[in-house]
């Protein structure tokens, strides 16, 4: 075989190999693949997930890739969100809109279950069945919470309950919800929010006044305790002195300045003499 022909064959093999490789699918780190066969006796979703690697094309089949690391999707009333804010009626019957971020991923051991159940890629799965179940969970659980609870710290319990319900529904299908967070405050009618703010302000004022009363009471109790302690000490000291005159005598000696006799009633201190009269 001459050299030009060998070179041509190598070029053709390289081009064909490149074309085949480019038409294949690469499953990267942090992903899992699922092969779906459309033709033949083995048509359907293949049960064995595809790990990290390069997979050449097979006639009548394709590979779907899913993230096994957490992806954060947002439902809010802005153009960057994957869908609109979640809407439901709360315990007060007030229409409520909540913008939420959802951390979602695919269980690498159950990715084929998700494909068998929904026959969708990850993005379409999130926008479709995940979003529907998310909305339904809020509709079911949201009426257990009042408007004031939703705008206070108690509203976080609703997010926990929604997360648990979604994992019960989606977990067997390989879809895992790691966490749901609130994006901004719940959207309530202005009149409702104004009343809630007034109530919260009133409760804060009452709490401040009660705290001030507790401080005053504590200070009064401290002064009473100090006075009772001093009175008790004086009483004990009086009884001790009455029962033991030597103690009183010892204190007189300790306080004597040496200028007058201890037992004198009066004394006059002159230039060189000390005169005492009894």
C-alpha beads as a LAMMPS data file, in Angstrom:
LAMMPS data file: protein, C-alpha beads

278 atoms
277 bonds

1 atom types
1 bond types

-500.0 500.0 xlo xhi
-500.0 500.0 ylo yhi
-500.0 500.0 zlo zhi

Masses

1 110.0

Atoms # bond

1 1 1 0.000 0.000 0.000
2 1 1 1.485 3.320 -1.043
3 1 1 2.005 6.114 1.426
4 1 1 -0.649 8.572 0.054
5 1 1 -3.336 5.870 0.315
6 1 1 -2.310 5.017 3.901
7 1 1 -2.450 8.661 4.848
8 1 1 -5.906 8.975 3.279
9 1 1 -7.184 5.925 5.187
10 1 1 -5.849 7.328 8.468
11 1 1 -7.538 10.661 7.800
12 1 1 -10.854 8.948 7.022
13 1 1 -10.611 6.802 10.187
14 1 1 -9.790 9.884 12.245
15 1 1 -12.717 11.855 10.806
16 1 1 -15.146 8.979 11.320
17 1 1 -13.883 8.385 14.838
18 1 1 -14.221 12.058 15.642
19 1 1 -17.744 12.161 14.224
20 1 1 -18.775 9.118 16.234
21 1 1 -17.182 10.505 19.393
22 1 1 -18.842 13.875 18.953
23 1 1 -22.214 12.225 18.552
24 1 1 -21.698 10.198 21.739
25 1 1 -22.583 11.231 25.284
26 1 1 -20.190 12.067 28.086
27 1 1 -21.397 11.662 31.676
28 1 1 -19.314 13.988 33.807
29 1 1 -18.539 14.020 37.510
30 1 1 -21.647 15.065 39.474
31 1 1 -23.952 13.500 36.873
32 1 1 -25.633 10.172 36.215
33 1 1 -26.860 8.922 32.863
34 1 1 -29.866 6.852 31.845
35 1 1 -30.108 5.195 28.436
36 1 1 -33.495 5.029 26.743
37 1 1 -33.971 2.561 23.871
38 1 1 -36.741 3.334 21.381
39 1 1 -36.375 0.362 19.028
40 1 1 -35.990 -3.377 19.251
41 1 1 -36.814 -6.062 21.777
42 1 1 -35.138 -4.118 24.592
43 1 1 -37.025 -0.879 23.996
44 1 1 -37.628 1.169 27.121
45 1 1 -35.641 2.677 29.969
46 1 1 -32.540 0.716 30.853
47 1 1 -32.476 -0.111 34.561
48 1 1 -28.742 0.261 35.044
49 1 1 -27.647 3.881 35.434
50 1 1 -24.579 5.097 33.545
51 1 1 -21.707 6.309 35.733
52 1 1 -19.012 8.824 34.790
53 1 1 -17.575 8.083 31.349
54 1 1 -17.971 8.429 27.582
55 1 1 -20.781 6.469 25.868
56 1 1 -20.822 5.972 22.125
57 1 1 -24.122 6.264 20.285
58 1 1 -26.257 3.194 19.769
59 1 1 -28.878 3.000 17.017
60 1 1 -32.387 3.765 18.262
61 1 1 -31.337 4.969 21.705
62 1 1 -30.299 8.121 23.545
63 1 1 -28.865 9.043 26.950
64 1 1 -30.420 11.442 29.455
65 1 1 -28.150 13.088 32.034
66 1 1 -29.178 14.185 35.523
67 1 1 -27.313 16.117 38.259
68 1 1 -26.475 14.174 41.415
69 1 1 -25.278 17.342 43.151
70 1 1 -27.789 19.868 44.441
71 1 1 -29.300 22.305 41.960
72 1 1 -31.191 25.361 43.226
73 1 1 -34.322 26.323 41.305
74 1 1 -36.381 29.410 42.123
75 1 1 -40.103 29.996 41.789
76 1 1 -40.748 33.743 41.967
77 1 1 -42.405 36.566 40.066
78 1 1 -39.332 37.617 38.082
79 1 1 -37.751 36.735 34.763
80 1 1 -34.858 34.783 36.305
81 1 1 -37.125 32.252 38.028
82 1 1 -37.976 28.836 36.612
83 1 1 -41.659 29.434 37.395
84 1 1 -44.056 31.857 39.139
85 1 1 -44.347 32.293 42.900
86 1 1 -46.427 29.656 44.681
87 1 1 -49.994 30.749 45.472
88 1 1 -52.427 29.348 48.063
89 1 1 -55.019 30.463 50.615
90 1 1 -53.852 30.522 54.229
91 1 1 -55.840 29.758 57.424
92 1 1 -57.403 33.245 57.307
93 1 1 -58.674 32.609 53.792
94 1 1 -56.234 35.252 52.494
95 1 1 -54.604 34.675 49.069
96 1 1 -50.867 34.337 49.680
97 1 1 -47.946 34.238 47.275
98 1 1 -44.599 32.834 48.373
99 1 1 -41.397 32.986 46.349
100 1 1 -39.246 29.963 47.182
101 1 1 -35.929 28.428 46.226
102 1 1 -35.811 24.636 46.057
103 1 1 -32.639 22.563 46.283
104 1 1 -33.244 19.481 44.157
105 1 1 -31.143 16.602 42.837
106 1 1 -31.471 13.086 41.451
107 1 1 -30.630 9.972 43.457
108 1 1 -27.891 8.288 41.370
109 1 1 -29.278 4.863 42.339
110 1 1 -32.834 5.699 41.217
111 1 1 -32.367 7.902 38.180
112 1 1 -33.886 5.231 35.943
113 1 1 -37.005 5.259 38.160
114 1 1 -37.437 8.979 37.483
115 1 1 -37.151 8.433 33.729
116 1 1 -39.562 5.478 33.786
117 1 1 -42.069 7.562 35.740
118 1 1 -41.861 10.830 33.840
119 1 1 -39.957 10.176 30.577
120 1 1 -38.456 13.668 30.866
121 1 1 -35.033 15.263 31.193
122 1 1 -34.076 17.070 34.378
123 1 1 -35.159 20.595 33.394
124 1 1 -38.495 19.424 32.022
125 1 1 -38.969 17.230 35.096
126 1 1 -38.448 20.212 37.411
127 1 1 -40.728 22.476 35.400
128 1 1 -43.385 19.778 35.150
129 1 1 -44.065 17.178 37.866
130 1 1 -41.840 18.760 40.532
131 1 1 -43.520 22.137 40.118
132 1 1 -46.998 20.565 40.194
133 1 1 -46.249 18.651 43.397
134 1 1 -44.667 21.754 44.928
135 1 1 -47.778 23.803 44.224
136 1 1 -50.063 21.046 45.489
137 1 1 -48.067 20.677 48.734
138 1 1 -48.491 24.374 49.538
139 1 1 -52.196 24.227 48.698
140 1 1 -52.618 21.302 51.104
141 1 1 -50.452 22.574 53.977
142 1 1 -50.702 26.351 53.645
143 1 1 -54.256 26.551 55.135
144 1 1 -52.810 25.317 58.454
145 1 1 -51.032 28.672 58.979
146 1 1 -52.430 32.152 59.604
147 1 1 -51.183 35.295 57.893
148 1 1 -49.282 36.367 61.007
149 1 1 -47.641 32.947 61.384
150 1 1 -46.462 33.046 57.789
151 1 1 -44.738 36.423 58.191
152 1 1 -43.204 35.400 61.529
153 1 1 -40.683 32.696 62.370
154 1 1 -43.432 30.064 62.512
155 1 1 -43.726 30.196 58.731
156 1 1 -40.476 28.226 58.459
157 1 1 -42.348 25.151 59.749
158 1 1 -44.503 25.248 56.620
159 1 1 -41.391 24.983 54.443
160 1 1 -40.182 21.983 56.459
161 1 1 -43.546 20.244 56.115
162 1 1 -43.655 20.905 52.362
163 1 1 -40.140 19.461 52.004
164 1 1 -41.148 16.307 53.877
165 1 1 -44.310 15.852 51.801
166 1 1 -42.446 16.291 48.520
167 1 1 -39.822 13.728 49.489
168 1 1 -42.573 11.255 50.358
169 1 1 -44.058 11.717 46.905
170 1 1 -40.920 12.092 44.797
171 1 1 -38.302 10.139 46.749
172 1 1 -39.326 6.736 45.390
173 1 1 -38.985 8.175 41.897
174 1 1 -35.403 9.244 42.544
175 1 1 -36.108 12.989 42.942
176 1 1 -34.697 14.373 46.209
177 1 1 -35.604 17.765 47.711
178 1 1 -32.795 18.782 50.078
179 1 1 -34.234 22.078 51.261
180 1 1 -36.809 24.796 50.549
181 1 1 -36.144 28.425 51.479
182 1 1 -38.288 31.530 51.364
183 1 1 -37.164 34.229 48.939
184 1 1 -38.331 37.500 50.478
185 1 1 -41.431 37.966 52.615
186 1 1 -44.752 36.289 51.772
187 1 1 -46.903 38.509 49.535
188 1 1 -50.148 39.435 51.317
189 1 1 -52.767 42.115 50.592
190 1 1 -51.636 45.540 51.847
191 1 1 -54.510 45.858 54.340
192 1 1 -53.676 42.475 55.893
193 1 1 -49.973 43.260 56.147
194 1 1 -50.721 46.645 57.760
195 1 1 -52.867 45.014 60.441
196 1 1 -50.181 42.406 61.087
197 1 1 -47.517 45.096 61.450
198 1 1 -49.708 47.014 63.908
199 1 1 -50.295 43.857 65.939
200 1 1 -46.599 43.000 65.975
201 1 1 -45.727 46.553 67.072
202 1 1 -48.308 46.397 69.883
203 1 1 -46.966 43.035 71.052
204 1 1 -43.418 44.391 71.025
205 1 1 -44.487 47.409 73.110
206 1 1 -46.198 45.135 75.636
207 1 1 -43.097 42.931 75.799
208 1 1 -40.904 46.010 76.395
209 1 1 -43.141 47.264 79.189
210 1 1 -43.225 43.829 80.826
211 1 1 -39.449 43.670 80.668
212 1 1 -39.203 47.086 82.339
213 1 1 -41.593 45.966 85.093
214 1 1 -39.471 42.865 85.694
215 1 1 -36.350 45.042 86.026
216 1 1 -38.039 47.354 88.552
217 1 1 -39.319 44.364 90.522
218 1 1 -35.880 42.800 90.559
219 1 1 -34.289 46.048 91.770
220 1 1 -36.928 46.413 94.519
221 1 1 -36.401 42.825 95.635
222 1 1 -32.663 43.421 95.739
223 1 1 -33.082 46.530 97.943
224 1 1 -35.455 44.625 100.241
225 1 1 -32.997 41.771 100.518
226 1 1 -30.154 44.180 101.313
227 1 1 -32.230 45.978 103.988
228 1 1 -33.329 42.682 105.519
229 1 1 -29.720 41.534 105.514
230 1 1 -28.522 44.680 107.293
231 1 1 -31.352 44.446 109.846
232 1 1 -30.605 40.807 110.466
233 1 1 -26.910 41.543 110.916
234 1 1 -27.660 44.359 113.361
235 1 1 -29.989 42.121 115.341
236 1 1 -27.426 39.369 115.542
237 1 1 -24.724 41.839 116.545
238 1 1 -26.938 43.360 119.266
239 1 1 -27.669 39.973 120.766
240 1 1 -23.996 39.079 120.693
241 1 1 -22.976 42.287 122.489
242 1 1 -25.719 41.920 125.099
243 1 1 -24.673 38.394 125.919
244 1 1 -20.941 39.143 125.929
245 1 1 -19.933 42.595 127.387
246 1 1 -16.282 41.783 126.824
247 1 1 -16.828 42.184 123.101
248 1 1 -18.061 45.766 123.641
249 1 1 -15.056 46.452 125.895
250 1 1 -12.714 45.114 123.206
251 1 1 -14.233 47.469 120.630
252 1 1 -13.762 50.446 123.009
253 1 1 -10.115 49.520 123.318
254 1 1 -9.730 49.174 119.541
255 1 1 -11.203 52.652 119.013
256 1 1 -9.317 54.378 121.902
257 1 1 -7.038 57.161 120.692
258 1 1 -4.901 57.239 123.827
259 1 1 -5.761 60.812 124.804
260 1 1 -8.363 60.207 127.527
261 1 1 -8.612 57.391 130.053
262 1 1 -10.916 54.627 128.896
263 1 1 -13.227 54.897 131.915
264 1 1 -13.410 58.692 132.180
265 1 1 -16.674 60.528 131.654
266 1 1 -15.022 63.815 130.664
267 1 1 -11.486 65.005 130.154
268 1 1 -9.748 68.253 129.320
269 1 1 -6.650 68.074 127.226
270 1 1 -4.201 70.882 128.293
271 1 1 -0.663 71.741 127.403
272 1 1 1.103 69.199 129.598
273 1 1 -1.620 67.637 131.678
274 1 1 -4.550 65.324 131.228
275 1 1 -7.320 66.041 133.717
276 1 1 -10.053 63.523 134.243
277 1 1 -13.229 63.898 136.309
278 1 1 -15.480 61.065 137.224

Bonds

1 1 1 2
2 1 2 3
3 1 3 4
4 1 4 5
5 1 5 6
6 1 6 7
7 1 7 8
8 1 8 9
9 1 9 10
10 1 10 11
11 1 11 12
12 1 12 13
13 1 13 14
14 1 14 15
15 1 15 16
16 1 16 17
17 1 17 18
18 1 18 19
19 1 19 20
20 1 20 21
21 1 21 22
22 1 22 23
23 1 23 24
24 1 24 25
25 1 25 26
26 1 26 27
27 1 27 28
28 1 28 29
29 1 29 30
30 1 30 31
31 1 31 32
32 1 32 33
33 1 33 34
34 1 34 35
35 1 35 36
36 1 36 37
37 1 37 38
38 1 38 39
39 1 39 40
40 1 40 41
41 1 41 42
42 1 42 43
43 1 43 44
44 1 44 45
45 1 45 46
46 1 46 47
47 1 47 48
48 1 48 49
49 1 49 50
50 1 50 51
51 1 51 52
52 1 52 53
53 1 53 54
54 1 54 55
55 1 55 56
56 1 56 57
57 1 57 58
58 1 58 59
59 1 59 60
60 1 60 61
61 1 61 62
62 1 62 63
63 1 63 64
64 1 64 65
65 1 65 66
66 1 66 67
67 1 67 68
68 1 68 69
69 1 69 70
70 1 70 71
71 1 71 72
72 1 72 73
73 1 73 74
74 1 74 75
75 1 75 76
76 1 76 77
77 1 77 78
78 1 78 79
79 1 79 80
80 1 80 81
81 1 81 82
82 1 82 83
83 1 83 84
84 1 84 85
85 1 85 86
86 1 86 87
87 1 87 88
88 1 88 89
89 1 89 90
90 1 90 91
91 1 91 92
92 1 92 93
93 1 93 94
94 1 94 95
95 1 95 96
96 1 96 97
97 1 97 98
98 1 98 99
99 1 99 100
100 1 100 101
101 1 101 102
102 1 102 103
103 1 103 104
104 1 104 105
105 1 105 106
106 1 106 107
107 1 107 108
108 1 108 109
109 1 109 110
110 1 110 111
111 1 111 112
112 1 112 113
113 1 113 114
114 1 114 115
115 1 115 116
116 1 116 117
117 1 117 118
118 1 118 119
119 1 119 120
120 1 120 121
121 1 121 122
122 1 122 123
123 1 123 124
124 1 124 125
125 1 125 126
126 1 126 127
127 1 127 128
128 1 128 129
129 1 129 130
130 1 130 131
131 1 131 132
132 1 132 133
133 1 133 134
134 1 134 135
135 1 135 136
136 1 136 137
137 1 137 138
138 1 138 139
139 1 139 140
140 1 140 141
141 1 141 142
142 1 142 143
143 1 143 144
144 1 144 145
145 1 145 146
146 1 146 147
147 1 147 148
148 1 148 149
149 1 149 150
150 1 150 151
151 1 151 152
152 1 152 153
153 1 153 154
154 1 154 155
155 1 155 156
156 1 156 157
157 1 157 158
158 1 158 159
159 1 159 160
160 1 160 161
161 1 161 162
162 1 162 163
163 1 163 164
164 1 164 165
165 1 165 166
166 1 166 167
167 1 167 168
168 1 168 169
169 1 169 170
170 1 170 171
171 1 171 172
172 1 172 173
173 1 173 174
174 1 174 175
175 1 175 176
176 1 176 177
177 1 177 178
178 1 178 179
179 1 179 180
180 1 180 181
181 1 181 182
182 1 182 183
183 1 183 184
184 1 184 185
185 1 185 186
186 1 186 187
187 1 187 188
188 1 188 189
189 1 189 190
190 1 190 191
191 1 191 192
192 1 192 193
193 1 193 194
194 1 194 195
195 1 195 196
196 1 196 197
197 1 197 198
198 1 198 199
199 1 199 200
200 1 200 201
201 1 201 202
202 1 202 203
203 1 203 204
204 1 204 205
205 1 205 206
206 1 206 207
207 1 207 208
208 1 208 209
209 1 209 210
210 1 210 211
211 1 211 212
212 1 212 213
213 1 213 214
214 1 214 215
215 1 215 216
216 1 216 217
217 1 217 218
218 1 218 219
219 1 219 220
220 1 220 221
221 1 221 222
222 1 222 223
223 1 223 224
224 1 224 225
225 1 225 226
226 1 226 227
227 1 227 228
228 1 228 229
229 1 229 230
230 1 230 231
231 1 231 232
232 1 232 233
233 1 233 234
234 1 234 235
235 1 235 236
236 1 236 237
237 1 237 238
238 1 238 239
239 1 239 240
240 1 240 241
241 1 241 242
242 1 242 243
243 1 243 244
244 1 244 245
245 1 245 246
246 1 246 247
247 1 247 248
248 1 248 249
249 1 249 250
250 1 250 251
251 1 251 252
252 1 252 253
253 1 253 254
254 1 254 255
255 1 255 256
256 1 256 257
257 1 257 258
258 1 258 259
259 1 259 260
260 1 260 261
261 1 261 262
262 1 262 263
263 1 263 264
264 1 264 265
265 1 265 266
266 1 266 267
267 1 267 268
268 1 268 269
269 1 269 270
270 1 270 271
271 1 271 272
272 1 272 273
273 1 273 274
274 1 274 275
275 1 275 276
276 1 276 277
277 1 277 278
